[in-house]
Amino acid sequence: MLEIQRIRNEKQAIIDGLKKRQIDATQTLEQILVLDTEWRKNKTSLDNIAAESNLLAKEIGDLFKSGKSGEANQLKEKTAVLKTSESELKLKVEELEHQIQGLLYTLPNVPNDLVKNGRDAADNEIVFSHGQGPVFSFVAHPHWDLAKKYNLIDFELGVKVTGAGFPFYRGKGAKLQRALISFFLDEAQHAGYEEFISPHMVNEASGIGTGQLPDKEGQMYYMPADDFYMIPTAEVPLTNIFRDVLLPDPNFSIKMCGYTPCFRREAGSYGKDVRGLNRLHQFDKVEIVRIENPQNTAVALEEMMEHVKGLLIKLGLEFRILRLCGGDMGFASAMTYDFEVYSAAQEKWLEVSSVSRFDTFQSNRLKLRFKDADKRSQLAHTLNGSALALPRIVAALLENYQTGNQIIIPEVLQPYTGFDTIS
């Protein structure tokens, strides 16, 4: 959520920044500022009444002590009038706060200066490429055919038990999945991330804190009986550990990781691009999350990107990194880098990670602050990234490591799988 002080001071810069997302926020920002002016006027009146009431209360007490009950009772009548005005002003201030917050929730984060103005994925910038995919001397099969041939993943059984987008992993397919999770978690631990096992459901406040609500409400699985949401990523519970937290000093760099299943309705996703593991309603992911002093955000983002790079290099996959344009970024992001692996059999790029910085957008919602060197309260910065999302990694491994009569397991995974081939 954008800070109201920032809107007061940088309205035009925010308008210009949001144009990178193809959004004209002029009217919304002007509405916010009009309401903010009214809120400040009413809040000043409320504070003045409260101060006057406190003075009268002291004066009344002194009059009663000195035996001047008549004068004291006259002043009590005045305080009754003030209390009525105070109650009315409180309601007015609360209503204005609610209106301002409602408008702030509609505004996405302002893109970083490095983010390009653009409409959609076609305008994203490739900033890094690594590796070269395999060249096959045979007809390569897509992962859904390989999964069926080697009895690794059962999509039809998932449809029977739950529905499309909820596959069963079995045999060596299940072990490969588990091996990847362990590998990613071990690598995160070596990089200094503390591992958490978090809840898979969160309350509304947690969804609001990280920006999933109210923006993506229709994409989350919701249980009305308990007012809980299934998590779309471990980012939500991990970041919310620090909701309503004041860190005591500026010397912090908090690194967390967690494996969770992720649940996404993916409403509106149809067609060939959702076949097999390309787009699921339930999938596994290891997430890395950082809470940083704003002075360290740029360095933290680079470190997170290097971490994801290292995972993909060790897996031996061809990949590229894209800096997303304004129109293709997530609602809460100030800057996002997508990692895509090349799927040799499908002959297409598959997104396997997004590494993003949110600056103060999430922390303002979370009320996540720290004390700076002068003991002033400041908003912290938040970042997160997939390290990694498993379905498309599995798809790429199956497709890129097929030989025609077996699938080779990357050497780095063999200690985790206990086997070096699938045949």
N, C-alpha and C positions, 0 to 999 in steps of 0.2 A: 504494500500500500504506500502510495506517495505521501510524503510528509507535508502537512499543511503549511509549515514554515517555508518549505522549499517552493511550494506553489505561490505563496505570497511574494517571495523574492525572485523567483526564476520562471515566471509564467510563460514568457515568450520562448525561453530555452526548452521548456517542457513541450510546448506546442510544436516547436521545430523538431524535437527529438521523436515525438510520437508520429510525426508525418512519415518517418522511416517505416512505421508499421502500417502505413496507409490509413491513418486515423487522424481526423481533425477534432481535437479535444477542446477547441476554443470555447464553445458554448458551455461545456461541462465545467471547465475551469472557472469561467466567469460566474456560473451558478454557485460553485463552491465558495468563491471569494465574496459574493453577495451574502450568502448564508453565514460565512465566517465573520463578516463585519457585524452582522446582526447578532451573532452569537457573542462576540466580544463585548458589544454594547450591553446586552442583557446580563452577561456574566459580570461585568463591572458593577452594574446596578445591584445584582445579587450579592456580590462581595461587600458593597457599601452598606446594604441593609443588614447583612450579617454582622459587620463591624459595629453599626449603630445599635443593633440589638444587644451585642455584648457589652457595650458601654452603658446602655440603659439598665441591663441586668445588674451590673456592678453598682450603679447609682441607686437602684431600687433597694438593693441589699443594704447599702449604707444608710438610706433613709429609714428603713425598718429598724436598724440597729440604734439609730438616734431617736427613735420614738415618733417619727414623722410618717405615720402610717397613711394619713390622708393623701399627702403628696406622693407617697409610694404607690398607692392604688391608682392615682391619676396617670402615673407613668406606666402602670401595668396595662391600662387601657390602650395606651399608645403602642406598647409592645404587641398587643393582640392584633392591631392593624398591620404592624410590620410583619408579623408572622403570616398573615393572609397574603400580603404582597410577596413575601419570601417563597411561599408555597407555589404561587402562580408563576413566579420567575423561574423556580426550579424546574417546573414542568416545561416551560418555554425553552430553557437552556437544554434540557434533555432531548426535547423534540428536535431542536436545531442540530444537536450533536448526531442524532439518529439520521437526519437528512444528509448531513455532510458525509457521514460514514458510508451511507448508501451510495452516494455519488463517487466517493473515493474507491469503493469496491469495484466500480465499473471500469476504472482506468488501469491499463496494464503498466508494467514497468517501462521506464524510459531507456531506450537502447544506448549502450556505450558509444563513445565517439568512433570507435573502430568498426562499428556495425554499419553495414552498407544499407542504403535505402533500397528496398525491393519488395516485390509483391508476394512471391512464393518460392518454392524450392528451385525453380529455374534461375533465380537470381543469387543463389548461394555461391560462396567463393571457395574453391579448392585451395587450401593453404599448405597441404603436405600429402605426399604419396609415398608408399613403401611396398616393396616386393613385386613379384610377378606371379600371376596365377599359373596353374598347370596347363600344359598342352597335351591333350589326350589323343591317343592313336586309335581310340574306340569311341563308340557313341556313349557319351556321359549321361548318367541318369540323374534326375532331380532327387532331392532328399526324400520326398514322400515315397518314391518308388524304391529307393534303397532301404528305407525304414521298413517297408513291407517285405522286401526280399530277404532281409537279414533278421526280421522279427524283432525290431528295435522299438518301434513306436506304433501304437494301434489307435488310429484316428476314429475308425468306425466304432470301436468299443467305447470311446469317449462320448460319441454322439448318443449311443444307447444309454449310457449311465447318466449323462448330464446334458450334453448338447454340443453343437459344433464349437470348436475353439477350446476344448477341454480334453486333450489327448492323454492316453495312458503311455508311460514309458515302461519298458519291460526288459528283462534280461540284461544284455550288454548295453542296451540303450539307457536303462536306468542307472547302470554303473558308470557310464560315460557322463551322465548328468551329474551324478554325485561327485565324480572325480573333478569335474569342472568347478563345482561349488567349492570343494575343499582347496583346489589349486588357487582360485581367486581369493579366498579368505586367507590362506597362508601368505600369499603375496601382499595382501593388504596389511597383514600383521607385520611382515618384514619392513614395510614402508612406514610403520609407526601408527597405524590406525587401530584404535581399540575396538574389539568386536563386541557387538550387542546381539542378543536374541530378543526381538521386540514383539509386541502384540501385532496381530494381523488385522485388527479392527481398531478404529479410532473414533473419537467423538467429534461433534461438529466444530468445536473450538480448535481442534487440531487441524481439521481440513481447512478452516479459515486461516489459521496461522501460517501455513505454507502456500496458500494461494489456490488450492484445489477448489475450495468453496468461496463464494458461490459460482465461480467461473465455470468449473467442470462438473457441476452437480449431476448432470445427465449422463456422465461417463463413469460414475462411481456406482458400485453396488451398495444399496442402502437397505438396512433392516429397520423398518419403522417401529417394530415392537420395542426395540431397545434404543433407538435413535443412534445407531452405530453405522459407520461406513467401512467397507472392506478397503484395505489400503491399495492404492495403485502403484506404490513403490515404498521401499523402506525409508526414503527421504522424509516421509510425513511423520512417522513416530520418532525417528531419530532426531530430527530438527526440533520437534516439540518437547524433547527432553529439557530444552532451554527456554521454553515459553515462561514468561514472567520471572526471568532470572536476571539479576544484576551481578555481573562479574566484578570482583573487588578491585582489580587493577588492570592496566593496559597490557601486561605481559602474558598474553595467552595465545595459543594456537591449538584449537581442539580438533582432533581428527578421529572420526568414528566410522565404522563400517558395519554392515549387517546383511545377512542373507535372509530373504523372505520370498514366499510366493507373492505375486502381484496380480491384482484383479482389475480388469478394465472391460467395460461393456463394449467399447469400440463401436458404438452406435454409428451407423452410416458407412461402415467399411464392407464393401462387397467386391466381387470380381476375382480375377486371376491373381492379383497381388496379395490375396489373403490365403492362398492355398498352403496346405501343410503347416509348417512352423512359422510361416512368414508373419502371421498376425493371429494372436491367441487371446482368449479372455482370461486365462490363468497361465502364468509362466513364472519361472524362477529368475532371480536376479540378485547379484551382490552389488550393493550401493556403497559409495564412499561419500561422506558428508564432512564439511569443515565449517567451523565457527572461527572467524578471524577478526583481528584488529584491521580496520580499513586500510592501514598502511601496508598490510601484508597480502591484500587480496590478489593483486596481480601475480605475485610470486606463487601464491597458493594455487591459482588457476593453472599456471605453467607446470607446477609439480604434479597436479592431478592429471593433466594431459600426458605428461611423460610416463606416469604410472600406467595409464591405459595403453599407451604406445607399447610399453614393455611387455604387457600381457599378450598383445596381438603378435608382436615379434617372436616371442617364445612359442606361440602356437603355430608360427610359420604361415600366417595368413596374409594375403595381399590386402592392404587397406589404404584408405585415404581419409583425410580430415577436412571437413568443411566448416567455415565460419558462416553461420546462418545470417541471412539478411533480416531486416526488421519485420517483414511480413510473414516470415516462416518461424519466428521465435515463439517460445512458450510465453504465456501471459505474464508470469512472474520474473522472467529472465531479463537481465541487462545485457548479457552476451552469452552465446551458446556455440560450442563446437561439437559437431556430430562426427562420430567415427563410423565409417562404412566398410564392410568387408566385401570382397568380390566373390559372388557365387558363380563358380565356373560352369555348372550344368544349366543354371537358369540364365546365365549371361547377364547378370544384373548386380547392382550394388545393394547391399542390405545394411540398414542402420543397426548397429549393435551397442552404441553408447552415445549419450549426450552429456557433455561436461559444461556446467553453467555456473556463472556468478550472478547473484541476485542483489548484491550490495545491501542496501537497507530496506528493500521492498518487503522481504519476509520478516526481518527483525522488527520493523515498525508494527506489523500486525501482531507479532509474538510478544512485543514489549521486552525484547532481548537487548540488554544494555551492558555497558561496562563503565568503570570509573577511569577517566584518563589521568595523565600525570598531575593535572591540577585538581583532581577529585571531582571533575564535572562528569555528569552522566551523558554518555554518547551511545548511539545505536551501533551494534556490532554488524559485521557483514557475514552472509551465509553463502556457501557454495555446495554443489553436489554433482555427482557423476555416476554413471553406470560402469561397474568394473567387475564383471560385465553382465549384460542381459544374455541369458542362455539360449533361447530358441534359435535365433539366427546364427549364433556361434556354432551350435550343433549342426544346423543346416549346412553351413559353410564347410565344417570339418568333414561331414559325410560326403559332400559333393566334391570337394577339392582333393581329398585323400583317397578317393576310389581308384582302384587299379583295373577294374574289369571283373576280377574274381574275389576281391576282398577290399576292406577299408583299413588303411594303416592308421594307427593311433600316434599322434605326435609324441616325440620322445619325452617331452616335459610332463605329459599326462600318464605315461606308462606306470610310474610308481603308484599312482592313485587308482588306476583301473585294474592293475594286476594282469593285464593282457596287452599285447602290442598290435594285434590285428583283430578285425571282425570278419568272419567268413562263414 
